[in-house]
Amino acid sequence: MKVLVLGSGVIGVTTAYFLHKDGHDVTVIDRQSSAGQETSFANGGQISASQAMSWASPETPQLMLKWLGRNDAPLLYRMRLDPKLWVWSLRFLANCNPKNFTLNTAKNLRLALYSRTLLPEIRQNTGIEYDFLNKGIIQVCREEKDFQAYAKQACVLKDLGCENKILTAKQIFEIEPAFSASPDKIIGGIYTPDDESGDAQKFTAGLAEYLFNLGVNFRYNETVEKINIKNNRVTSVQTNKELVNSDAIIVSLASYSPILLKPLGINIPIQPAKGYSVTVPTTGYNAAPTVSITDADHKIVFSRLGERLRIAGTVEFTGYNTDINHERVRSILNIAEHIFPAAGDYSRAEFWTGLRPLTPDGAPIIGKTRYENLYLNTGHGSLGWTMCAGSGKIISDLINNRSSSINVSDIGLNRF
Ligand SMILES: Cc1cc2nc3c(=O)[nH]c(=O)nc-3n(C[C@H](O)[C@H](O)[C@H](O)COP(=O)(O)OP(=O)(O)OC[C@H]3O[C@@H](n4cnc5c(N)ncnc54)[C@H](O)[C@@H]3O)c2cc1C
């Protein structure tokens, strides 16, 4: 079957991998000049089932109020004259209760764990290199209250199948010696040994090159302008260059998915949630962590990517604006330099921003639409790298009329 994947981010390219493996004639279209140039470009690098918790948590509304108006706050919400944002926000708040939080976290975790089991297969089959590390992820805490709360959450994740251990500060120093040189006092944390880290952009670009060599068609520098329909089926897309026909289409356009779907009468609740990362060269420095870290207090993550340390975090609801707010990105840099002063050359830090495609319940939208050959694989929010392999496999199973290895009944569009 001729299948068209819209978007060459980590989600689109991983979907193309599974479709090609199933024998389809796959074409990927992207407006950028190569794969993985937008949200998948410089993310936190974590393959983190441990971070499957939905952002719509019972604590989030309180935190939003606490941080309101602070330009360096981890979460910046600016009220704008945008009815779509208001409706999305109300839906998000409606999910901030214990029952929905648990349900949403459980579905994220199911997909994250499934995805983690599929990534080794891609690594082995393709031989691509992406600064992969399988040293786990440590979530560190400095306040007793936070430690108790995260330990409780870790038990819930463990009951749902995500193996983890509660650690003392001494045990953390043994796993990640870089902390012993840090002036910052850690009181304990949670260690998820099976989580991984790696460079999502390198993975995406490497996988795209591997697929290209096997005959997958990548059409870069081409913007999709319209999806065409006839008799309840999609037939083609109109790009800025030409009409491209297809037997099936998968939309993996992240935050831009709603724009192309709206004219088809498909309204998907995705808002761009802007985040920042800082990448610091570590060559010549020997005090950078190698185990990936989630810093619960500062709401940032650290991942060692070869000779670089990536630090990422913050959330900003400022529409599709991708300008770098230097105050916010500096605040990430300052925290990193304070925690690991000798980790790298902070004066040569590279700054980046990307738009996480966030749904109101924090879970992606994967599955069929009302058009029988149009599929969605989008809305992965802060977990797209973590969930890419599972998401791609689910789509390929759907197109091949195979049932999926995990329950997918609650991650489709019909839940909204
Ligand atoms: C600061 C930050 C830190 C993060 N950290 C992590 C992490 O540690 N772990 C994790 O799992 N996830 C993380 N994420 C989330 C993760 O990066 C995203 O979920 C993931 O990259 C989404 O992938 P995607 O393929 O859907 O989107 P993208 O990579 O954005 O791909 C979408 C593609 O669609 C193309 N496109 C859009 N519109 C059109 C059009 N009209 N025509 C043609 N092409 C078009 C774009 O060019 C783009 O290449 C982070 C995100 C941010 C911002």
The ligand as a Tripos MOL2 file, in Angstrom:
@<TRIPOS>MOLECULE
LIG
   53    58     1     0     0
SMALL
NO_CHARGES

@<TRIPOS>ATOM
      1 C1         12.3170   21.3330   26.0100 C.3       1 LIG1
      2 C2         11.7920   19.9690   25.6520 C.ar      1 LIG1
      3 C3         12.2770   18.8520   26.3060 C.ar      1 LIG1
      4 C4         11.7810   17.5810   26.0040 C.ar      1 LIG1
      5 N1         12.3270   16.4960   26.6070 N.ar      1 LIG1
      6 C5         11.8610   15.2550   26.3000 C.ar      1 LIG1
      7 C6         12.4490   14.1040   26.8990 C.ar      1 LIG1
      8 O1         13.4100   14.1850   27.6560 O.2       1 LIG1
      9 N2         11.9130   12.8920   26.6040 N.ar      1 LIG1
     10 C7         10.8270   12.7620   25.7630 C.ar      1 LIG1
     11 O2         10.3410   11.6480   25.5880 O.2       1 LIG1
     12 N3         10.2920   13.8310   25.1460 N.ar      1 LIG1
     13 C8         10.7750   15.0800   25.3930 C.ar      1 LIG1
     14 N4         10.2290   16.1690   24.7960 N.ar      1 LIG1
     15 C9          9.0820   15.9820   23.9010 C.3       1 LIG1
     16 C10         9.4900   15.4890   22.5270 C.3       1 LIG1
     17 O3         10.5800   16.2460   22.0480 O.3       1 LIG1
     18 C11         8.2970   15.6220   21.5820 C.3       1 LIG1
     19 O4          7.1710   14.9650   22.1260 O.3       1 LIG1
     20 C12         8.6190   14.9960   20.2220 C.3       1 LIG1
     21 O5          9.7840   15.5720   19.6850 O.3       1 LIG1
     22 C13         7.4580   15.1860   19.2660 C.3       1 LIG1
     23 O6          7.8430   14.5820   18.0610 O.3       1 LIG1
     24 P1          7.0030   14.8070   16.7530 P.3       1 LIG1
     25 O7          7.6100   13.9830   15.6900 O.co2     1 LIG1
     26 O8          5.5590   14.6490   17.0650 O.co2     1 LIG1
     27 O9          7.1860   16.3660   16.4530 O.3       1 LIG1
     28 P2          8.2920   17.1310   15.5780 P.3       1 LIG1
     29 O10         9.6430   16.6350   15.8590 O.co2     1 LIG1
     30 O11         8.0340   18.5960   15.7780 O.co2     1 LIG1
     31 O12         7.9250   16.7130   14.1010 O.3       1 LIG1
     32 C14         6.8350   17.2800   13.4100 C.3       1 LIG1
     33 C15         7.3290   17.6000   12.0080 C.3       1 LIG1
     34 O13         6.2450   18.1060   11.2440 O.3       1 LIG1
     35 C16         6.7700   19.0550   10.3320 C.3       1 LIG1
     36 N5          5.6650   19.9160    9.8620 N.ar      1 LIG1
     37 C17         4.7900   20.6210   10.6240 C.ar      1 LIG1
     38 N6          3.8680   21.1970    9.8350 N.ar      1 LIG1
     39 C18         4.1610   20.8440    8.5490 C.ar      1 LIG1
     40 C19         3.5450   21.0830    7.2980 C.ar      1 LIG1
     41 N7          2.4260   21.8100    7.1770 N.pl3     1 LIG1
     42 N8          4.1020   20.5330    6.1860 N.ar      1 LIG1
     43 C20         5.2240   19.7670    6.2770 C.ar      1 LIG1
     44 N9          5.8380   19.4990    7.4590 N.ar      1 LIG1
     45 C21         5.3130   20.0190    8.5760 C.ar      1 LIG1
     46 C22         7.8380   19.7800   11.1150 C.3       1 LIG1
     47 O14         8.7970   20.3680   10.2770 O.3       1 LIG1
     48 C23         8.4150   18.6700   11.9810 C.3       1 LIG1
     49 O15         9.6000   18.1210   11.4370 O.3       1 LIG1
     50 C24        10.7300   17.4590   25.0450 C.ar      1 LIG1
     51 C25        10.2580   18.5720   24.3700 C.ar      1 LIG1
     52 C26        10.7850   19.8280   24.6470 C.ar      1 LIG1
     53 C27        10.2800   21.0240   23.8950 C.3       1 LIG1
@<TRIPOS>BOND
     1     1     2 1
     2     2     3 ar
     3     2    52 ar
     4     3     4 ar
     5     4     5 ar
     6     4    50 ar
     7     5     6 ar
     8     6     7 ar
     9     6    13 1
    10     7     8 2
    11     7     9 ar
    12     9    10 ar
    13    10    11 2
    14    10    12 ar
    15    12    13 ar
    16    13    14 ar
    17    14    15 1
    18    14    50 ar
    19    15    16 1
    20    16    17 1
    21    16    18 1
    22    18    19 1
    23    18    20 1
    24    20    21 1
    25    20    22 1
    26    22    23 1
    27    23    24 1
    28    24    25 2
    29    24    26 1
    30    24    27 1
    31    27    28 1
    32    28    29 2
    33    28    30 1
    34    28    31 1
    35    31    32 1
    36    32    33 1
    37    33    34 1
    38    33    48 1
    39    34    35 1
    40    35    36 1
    41    35    46 1
    42    36    37 ar
    43    36    45 ar
    44    37    38 ar
    45    38    39 ar
    46    39    40 ar
    47    39    45 ar
    48    40    41 1
    49    40    42 ar
    50    42    43 ar
    51    43    44 ar
    52    44    45 ar
    53    46    47 1
    54    46    48 1
    55    48    49 1
    56    50    51 ar
    57    51    52 ar
    58    52    53 1
@<TRIPOS>SUBSTRUCTURE
     1 LIG1         1 GROUP 0 **** ****
